[in-house]
Amino acid sequence: MDKRKVDIAIIGAGTAGLTAYNAARKHTDNLVLIEGDTYGTTCARMGCMPSKLLIAAADSAHDAARAAMFGVAVEGIRINGEAVLERVRRERDAFVSSVLESMEAIPESHKLMGRARFLAPGRLAVGDALEVRAERIVIATGSSPHIPAMFQGLGDRLLTNDSLFELQTLPASIAVFGTGVVGLELGQALSRLGVHVRLLGRDGALGGIVDEEIRDYAERCFSEAFYLDTRSEVADLSPADNGVAITFTHQERGELAETFERILVATGRPPNLTALDLHHSGLTLDDAGIPVTDTATLQCGDSPVFLVGDANGQAAVLHEAAQEGRIAGDNAGRYPQVQAASRQVPLSVVFTHPQIASVGVPVGRMSGAKRKGFAVGTVSFEDQGRSKVIGKNRGLLKVYAQRGSGVFVGAEMLGPAAEHIGHLLAWAAQGRMTVREMLGMPFYHPVIEEGVRTALKDLNARLHESVACDDECLESGPGA
């Protein structure tokens, strides 16, 4: 093998890898960015952007179909599946092109194309002909769809979000497996575009919602529009002449057999780490084979290796990947003077309708004793003025604050405009505002945000309720 020595090697040129490269380059010009497949981020190629393009088409169809409630007659709605997916790909390719343009700005001497794998600590093989010796390494290899064994052998009838958008037209029917964020977003969008959809989960989870009351409310909402079973039982699944035959338990009719044109598997995206030969890396791995990583520094143990983005399995969203890339790139550049970074308040959004948002401390996941350290305020959007005006008055918002200090720590929401309300609440949590300070902010009338004020008023009242609190409760804080 040819040999090359660098200060920093970054494996993976997705969102996390690119931001790590930009951060690391401020410290050294002797670095390489290694890509094993094609340039263009997961977000642009098969994640955030094409899925939101499909959702935008679905929302347009849905708005046209419901126009009658406003006294507006829309006749003869026809969905052109070929045109829908053609626009998805056209606009998706434009987003990918912008990423490729940014790659062109990177010097050729800093780019390597080939699969990377560890030969030993600090030594990487890139393809079959080059060995890179790196003083520091950033692993940013992303993730790939998980395909359980029961779906093997279905050929082109099997889709993931990596392949769905390459269809030439919409299928007549589809069974979606996985009721997490990806499955829920795509399942609802396809249903709104006229596809016969069955959305099947196994463990009761739905769109990443933690709070049980909100989760149950969400299941009722979505089930009114398309078939959803978060605890389905599949007895048989096999290829058929005209699709895939599935026998499953129907919520009301018992065992049911149906044939679907396509199957969409959205059962998770595990980190792309297997091909790295991590057993040669010298890193300590957890039970899932992922290097043990400090979330504040992204450093793997005390080694000069950093793990970021989807590859560390912590928060598979773009803004987190970008933030982690900056942290790891800076720490790789200044190593061994590694610094713990102040992380942004967690924020997630699910682009369904109603939308789902989660901000900050997941109080709904806490034990009973620890949860007593926080007060909870609630509002329903069913009678909220602006939401009723636009015919989107479904949903719940729960807001959380620390008892004693009154500091706002987070929220969980199902409802209209959650993508925007989530941002407002994330900024308030990151700024460590108190509930009283938030109530002192302006609220225009009539807007959906008035529902936030109602929830905060409820929260403020509950902060002053007398609650028995043990030591564990009293020790709970915004960072718990």
Residue pairs with C-beta under 8 A, 6 or more apart in sequence:
1 125
1 128
1 129
1 130
1 131
2 129
2 130
2 131
3 130
3 131
3 132
3 133
4 32
4 130
4 131
4 132
4 133
5 132
5 133
5 134
6 30
6 31
6 32
6 132
6 133
6 134
6 135
7 27
7 28
7 30
7 31
7 134
7 135
7 136
8 24
8 27
8 28
8 30
8 31
8 32
8 134
8 135
8 136
8 137
8 138
8 332
8 333
9 31
9 32
9 34
9 116
9 124
9 132
9 134
9 136
9 137
9 138
10 17
10 20
10 21
10 24
10 31
10 32
10 33
10 34
10 137
10 138
10 140
10 329
10 332
11 17
11 34
11 36
11 116
11 124
11 137
11 138
11 139
11 140
11 141
11 276
12 34
12 35
12 36
12 139
12 140
12 141
12 142
12 272
12 309
12 311
13 21
13 33
13 34
13 35
13 39
13 103
13 111
13 140
14 41
14 42
14 43
14 140
14 142
14 309
14 310
14 321
15 41
15 42
15 43
15 309
15 318
15 321
15 322
15 325
16 140
16 142
16 308
16 309
16 310
16 311
16 321
16 322
16 324
16 325
16 328
17 33
17 35
17 138
17 140
17 308
17 309
17 325
18 33
18 41
18 102
18 325
19 321
19 322
19 323
19 325
19 326
19 329
20 138
20 140
20 306
20 308
20 325
20 326
20 328
20 329
20 332
21 31
21 33
21 106
21 110
21 325
21 329
22 325
22 326
22 329
23 325
23 326
23 327
23 328
23 329
23 330
23 333
24 31
24 138
24 329
24 330
24 332
24 333
25 31
25 110
25 329
26 330
26 333
27 330
27 332
27 333
27 334
28 333
31 110
32 110
32 111
32 112
32 132
32 134
33 106
33 110
33 111
33 112
34 112
34 113
34 114
34 116
34 124
34 126
34 132
35 111
35 112
35 113
36 113
36 114
36 115
36 116
36 141
36 275
39 99
39 100
39 103
40 96
40 99
40 100
41 47
41 99
41 318
42 142
42 143
42 310
43 49
43 318
44 92
44 95
44 96
44 98
44 99
45 92
45 96
46 161
46 162
46 165
47 161
47 318
48 318
49 91
49 92
49 95
50 88
50 89
50 92
50 165
51 161
51 182
51 185
51 186
51 189
51 351
52 351
53 87
53 88
53 91
53 92
54 84
54 85
54 88
54 165
54 186
54 189
54 190
54 193
55 185
55 189
55 351
57 84
57 87
57 88
57 189
57 193
58 188
58 189
58 190
58 191
58 192
58 193
59 192
59 353
61 77
61 79
61 192
61 193
61 194
62 192
62 353
64 74
64 77
65 74
65 77
66 391
67 73
67 74
68 74
69 391
70 391
79 170
79 193
79 194
81 169
81 170
81 193
81 194
82 168
82 169
84 170
84 193
85 165
85 167
85 168
85 169
85 170
88 165
89 165
89 166
92 165
103 111
112 126
112 130
112 132
113 127
114 126
114 127
114 130
115 126
115 127
115 275
116 124
116 125
116 126
116 132
116 276
117 124
117 125
117 275
117 276
117 277
117 280
118 124
118 125
118 276
118 277
118 278
118 279
118 280
118 281
119 125
119 131
119 277
119 280
120 280
120 282
121 280
121 281
121 282
121 303
122 133
122 134
122 135
122 137
122 304
123 131
123 132
123 133
123 134
124 131
124 132
124 133
124 134
124 137
125 131
125 132
126 132
135 304
135 335
136 304
136 305
136 306
136 332
136 333
136 335
137 304
137 305
137 306
137 332
138 305
138 306
138 307
138 308
138 325
138 328
138 329
138 332
139 273
139 276
139 291
139 305
139 306
139 307
139 308
139 311
140 308
140 309
140 311
140 321
140 325
140 328
141 271
141 272
141 273
141 276
141 311
142 271
142 272
142 309
142 310
142 311
143 269
143 270
143 271
143 272
143 310
143 311
143 313
143 316
144 162
144 269
144 270
144 272
145 160
145 161
145 162
145 265
145 266
145 267
145 268
145 269
146 265
146 267
146 268
146 269
146 270
147 158
147 160
147 265
147 267
148 265
148 267
150 234
150 237
151 158
151 177
151 237
151 263
151 265
153 239
154 239
154 244
154 263
155 239
157 239
157 243
157 244
157 261
157 262
157 263
158 262
158 263
158 265
159 167
159 174
159 262
159 263
159 264
159 265
160 264
160 265
160 266
161 182
161 186
161 264
161 266
164 186
164 264
167 262
170 190
170 193
170 194
170 195
171 190
171 195
171 260
171 261
171 262
172 195
172 196
172 261
173 195
173 196
173 197
173 243
173 258
173 259
173 260
173 261
173 262
174 190
174 195
174 196
174 197
174 198
174 260
174 261
174 262
174 263
174 264
175 197
175 198
175 200
175 244
175 246
175 258
175 260
175 262
175 263
175 264
176 183
176 186
176 187
176 190
176 197
176 198
176 199
176 200
176 264
176 266
177 183
177 200
177 201
177 263
177 264
177 265
177 266
177 267
178 200
178 201
178 265
178 266
178 267
178 268
179 199
179 200
179 201
179 205
179 206
179 207
179 228
179 230
180 201
180 205
180 207
180 208
180 266
180 267
180 268
181 207
181 208
181 348
181 350
182 266
182 269
183 199
183 201
183 264
183 266
183 267
184 199
184 206
184 207
184 222
184 350
184 352
185 350
185 351
185 352
186 264
186 266
187 197
187 199
187 226
187 228
187 264
188 222
188 225
188 226
188 352
188 353
190 197
190 264
191 197
191 225
191 226
192 225
196 260
197 226
197 227
198 226
198 227
198 229
198 246
198 248
198 258
198 260
199 222
199 226
199 227
199 228
199 229
200 229
200 232
200 234
200 248
201 229
201 230
201 231
201 232
202 230
202 231
202 232
203 230
203 231
204 215
204 230
204 231
205 230
206 215
206 218
206 219
206 222
206 230
207 218
207 350
207 352
207 356
208 348
208 350
208 356
208 358
209 215
209 218
209 356
209 358
209 412
209 414
210 358
210 362
210 364
210 365
210 412
211 364
211 398
211 412
212 364
213 396
213 398
214 364
214 396
214 398
214 412
214 413
214 414
217 395
217 396
217 414
218 354
218 356
218 414
219 228
219 230
221 354
221 394
221 395
221 414
222 228
222 352
229 248
229 249
229 250
229 251
232 248
232 249
233 248
233 249
234 246
234 247
234 248
235 247
235 248
235 249
235 255
236 245
236 246
236 247
237 244
237 245
237 246
237 247
237 263
238 244
238 245
239 245
240 259
242 259
242 261
243 259
243 260
243 261
243 262
244 259
244 260
244 262
244 263
245 257
245 258
245 259
246 257
246 258
246 259
246 260
247 255
247 256
247 257
248 255
248 256
248 258
249 255
249 256
250 256
269 310
269 316
270 313
271 290
271 310
271 311
271 312
271 313
272 310
272 311
273 289
273 290
273 311
274 289
278 285
278 289
278 291
281 291
281 305
282 303
283 291
283 292
283 300
283 301
283 303
283 305
284 291
284 292
284 300
284 301
285 291
285 292
286 292
288 313
290 307
290 312
290 313
291 300
291 301
291 305
291 307
291 312
292 300
292 301
293 299
293 300
293 306
293 307
293 312
294 300
294 340
295 314
295 343
296 340
296 341
296 343
297 306
297 327
297 331
297 338
297 339
297 340
297 341
298 306
298 307
298 308
298 312
298 324
298 327
298 328
298 331
299 305
299 306
299 328
299 331
299 338
300 306
300 307
304 332
304 335
304 336
306 328
306 331
306 332
307 328
308 321
308 324
308 325
308 327
308 328
309 316
309 320
309 321
309 324
309 325
310 316
310 321
312 324
314 320
315 346
315 348
317 348
319 344
319 347
320 344
323 343
323 344
327 341
330 339
330 341
331 338
331 339
344 426
344 430
345 359
345 360
345 410
345 426
345 429
345 430
346 358
346 359
346 360
346 410
347 357
347 358
347 359
347 360
347 422
347 423
347 426
348 357
348 358
348 422
349 355
349 356
349 357
349 418
349 419
349 422
350 356
350 357
350 418
351 419
353 392
354 381
354 392
354 394
354 395
354 414
354 415
354 416
354 418
355 413
355 414
355 415
355 416
355 417
355 418
355 419
356 413
356 414
356 418
357 411
357 412
357 413
357 418
357 419
357 421
357 422
357 425
358 410
358 411
358 412
358 413
358 422
359 410
359 411
359 412
359 422
359 425
359 426
359 429
360 400
360 408
360 409
360 410
360 411
360 425
360 426
360 429
360 478
361 374
361 400
361 409
361 410
361 429
361 478
361 479
361 480
362 410
362 412
363 371
363 374
363 376
363 400
363 409
363 410
364 398
364 412
366 374
366 476
366 480
367 472
369 470
369 472
369 473
370 472
370 473
370 476
370 480
371 473
372 403
372 467
372 468
372 469
372 470
372 473
372 476
373 402
373 403
373 469
373 472
373 473
373 474
373 475
373 476
373 477
373 480
374 400
374 401
374 402
374 403
374 409
374 476
375 400
375 401
375 403
375 459
375 462
375 463
375 465
375 467
376 398
376 399
376 400
376 459
376 462
377 398
377 399
377 400
377 401
377 435
377 455
377 456
377 457
377 458
377 459
377 460
377 461
377 462
378 396
378 397
378 398
378 399
378 455
378 458
379 396
379 397
379 451
379 452
379 454
379 455
379 458
380 395
380 396
381 387
381 392
381 393
381 394
381 395
381 396
381 397
381 415
381 416
381 448
381 451
382 393
382 394
382 395
383 393
384 393
384 448
384 450
384 451
384 454
385 445
385 446
385 450
386 446
386 447
386 448
386 450
387 393
387 394
387 395
387 415
387 416
387 448
387 451
389 446
390 416
392 416
393 416
394 414
394 415
394 416
395 413
395 414
395 415
395 416
395 418
396 413
396 414
396 415
397 411
397 412
397 413
397 414
397 415
397 421
397 451
397 452
397 455
398 411
398 412
398 413
398 455
399 408
399 410
399 411
399 425
399 452
399 455
399 456
399 459
400 408
400 409
400 410
400 411
400 459
401 407
401 408
401 409
401 434
401 435
401 459
401 463
402 409
402 476
402 477
402 478
403 463
403 467
403 469
405 434
406 434
406 435
406 436
406 460
406 463
407 432
407 433
407 434
407 478
408 425
408 428
408 429
408 432
408 433
408 434
408 435
408 438
409 429
409 478
410 425
410 429
411 422
411 425
411 429
411 455
413 421
413 422
415 421
415 448
415 451
416 448
417 448
417 449
421 448
421 449
421 452
424 449
424 452
425 452
428 438
429 478
432 478
435 456
435 459
435 460
435 463
436 460
438 456
439 453
439 456
439 457
439 460
443 449
443 450
443 452
443 453
